Amino acid sequence: MTVSQPTTWEAPVVTPRDVKIATWICFFAWTFAVYDFVLFGNLLPVIAAEFGWDASTATGLNTWVTVGTALVAFGVGPIVDKIGRRKGIIVAVMGAAIASLLTVAVGWLLGVVAGLGFILLIIVRSVAGLGYAEQSINATYLGEMFAHAYSDPAKARRRGFTYSLVQSGWPIGSVLAAASIAIILPIGGWEWAFVIAAFPAIFIFIAGRYLKESPQFTARHKAERLLREGKTTEAHALADSVGVDLTDAATPLAAAFKGESLRSTLVIGFSFLLSWLGVLAFVILGTSVLTAASGKGITFDNALGILIVSNLTAFLGYLAFGWLGDRLGRRNAISIGWILSGLSFGGMLLAPNGNFPLIITLYSAGLIFLLGPFAALLFFNSESFPVHTRATGGSIINAAGQLGAIIGGVLITASLAAGMSWTAASFWWGVLPIFVAGILILAARNVDPRKARTD
């Protein structure tokens, strides 16, 4: 009779240099993903004018693309929990790049077969939602890498700030997208902006070879393989040696709604959804709120000025709340930020029209307190789930943001159609949801920022 030998486990060697490389690659991957993701929204008026679409057709297209983006972002998590974080990053970046090139092809097709081209454009831009999903994959991957390499309290307390630097790729990517449009449109068609968007993926594909898979995922993956081979004792011994729990054998999607993951999925997910109603009202539709006659009545002829304000405040907000989350705990920092954001935007709406300095000051403060906590929240996701459901839980929460944008769009549109002013609509469907999100997030399990989760 052959006696099964205990399985030895040597955790993959992950050095501080490996973590720095991973951090930089994730930063560039996210920046390039944002570039493509934002590009379509910025170019939609140009595309609509070229094909003669009215405003309702263009907004309808954008709504369906948002639905598709939410579905793609939702579906990515379970895949990443199966194939690994490293492969997930590469798949997301390459998928977004392919979608950029297909956008060009569909643009040419629209000129020949309008109806079919319209449907294909929705499908292609939905696939581009892989770029949006990149942020949840980054948070999962870096959360695990940081937990492995920065386990002592002093280094652990810098993890949130380091991740906020990665997340700052959003405003940087947004500005790059706007700059490329300003340069490319005068010398060529809008399609060339998407062609250029595909090239950075080559860099990420090559750089991805230098990424190491996270030790937590590797341990869980190996233990599950031992279970499938019938080596139960060895599997549990391996799992226990690295602190991974194997009691939940359900699929990652099912496990995200069970046990300790259920609370995180529901509380953080609904909080994220509500906050995105505020994003729609004050970021995506912020220009309308500021300039509409039934809003604040400010004349903003230079749209680039608003872009600079919103992205600069987002950058500063990310860094501020990444730092604050390392000290107060990410849950508490998120709550403080969103409550202050609700108060700032509420004050802006109540400020007398014509007081330009006060309105812009409160608007900028609202953006800092609204957008800044997202850097803390995405990293908070990685701390709130075990390795088995970490990517799936993060993707569900990430998709909830797009769902919030859809709901907010419906509510604001219906309110304006019923005769409500922009000021009232943005208060009910912007200020209040942000404030409620700040209260609701306190129902999530608090996590000590000095301790790194290794399961």
Secondary structure, DSSP 8 states (H G I E B T S, - for coil): ---------------HHHHHHHHHHHHHHHHHHHHHHHHHHHHHHHHHHHHT--HHHHHHHHHHHHHHHHHHHHHHHHHHHHH-HHHHHHHHHHHHHHHHHHHHHHHHHHTT-HHHHHHHHHHHHHHTHHHHHHHHHHHHHHHHHHHHH--SHHHHTTHHHHHHHHHTHHHHHHHHHHHHHHHHTTTS-THHHHHHHHTHHHHHHHHGGG----HHHHHHHHHHHHHHTT-HHHHHHHHHHHT---S--S-HHHHTTSHHHHHHHHHHHHHHHHHHHHHIIIIISHHHHHHSTTTT------HHHHHHHHHHHHHHHHHHHHHHHHHH-HHHHHHHHHHHHHHHHHHHHHS-TT-HHHHHHHHHHHHHHHHHHHHHHHHHHHHHS-TTTHHHHHHHHHHHHHHHHHHHHHHHHHHHHTT--HHHHHIIIIIHHHHHHHHHGGGS----TTS----
